[in-house]
Amino acid sequence: MVITVLYYVLSAYIAFIIIWNLIKSKKWQDEILYIIILIPFILRLLRLK
């Protein structure tokens, strides 16, 4: 149970960092890359694999 909670907390933290970089990004190529990287983390937080 503890490992599961830590897994979701870590996934949420990484997703937050990616979103933060997405907001700060100025180039559209980087924004697309961040969105592609963000998709698996959002799916994990929604408990979809």
Secondary structure per residue as TSV (DSSP state, phi and psi in degrees):
chain	resnum	aa	ss	phi	psi
A	1	M	-	360.0	-44.1
A	2	V	H	-65.1	-40.2
A	3	I	H	-64.7	-38.3
A	4	T	H	-64.1	-43.6
A	5	V	H	-64.5	-44.1
A	6	L	H	-63.2	-37.1
A	7	Y	H	-61.0	-45.7
A	8	Y	H	-71.6	-34.3
A	9	V	H	-65.6	-43.7
A	10	L	H	-64.7	-40.9
A	11	S	H	-63.4	-40.9
A	12	A	H	-65.9	-39.7
A	13	Y	H	-64.3	-45.5
A	14	I	H	-65.2	-39.9
A	15	A	H	-62.5	-39.9
A	16	F	H	-62.9	-43.0
A	17	I	H	-63.4	-41.1
A	18	I	H	-65.5	-42.0
A	19	I	H	-64.2	-39.7
A	20	W	H	-61.3	-44.8
A	21	N	H	-66.4	-34.2
A	22	L	H	-63.4	-41.7
A	23	I	H	-67.0	-38.7
A	24	K	H	-77.3	-18.3
A	25	S	-	-67.5	144.1
A	26	K	-	-108.7	-25.7
A	27	K	S	-92.7	137.6
A	28	W	H	-69.9	-26.5
A	29	Q	H	-66.3	-40.5
A	30	D	H	-67.1	-37.6
A	31	E	H	-63.5	-41.0
A	32	I	H	-64.3	-42.0
A	33	L	H	-61.7	-44.3
A	34	Y	H	-62.6	-39.2
A	35	I	H	-65.3	-41.4
A	36	I	H	-64.4	-39.9
A	37	I	H	-69.5	-32.2
A	38	L	H	-73.3	-28.7
A	39	I	H	-54.4	-49.3
A	40	P	H	-63.1	-33.5
A	41	F	H	-70.0	-38.1
A	42	I	H	-65.6	-40.7
A	43	L	H	-64.3	-37.0
A	44	R	H	-66.7	-39.2
A	45	L	H	-67.8	-29.1
A	46	L	T	-86.2	3.7
A	47	R	T	63.5	33.1
A	48	L	-	-110.0	137.5
A	49	K	-	-114.2	360.0
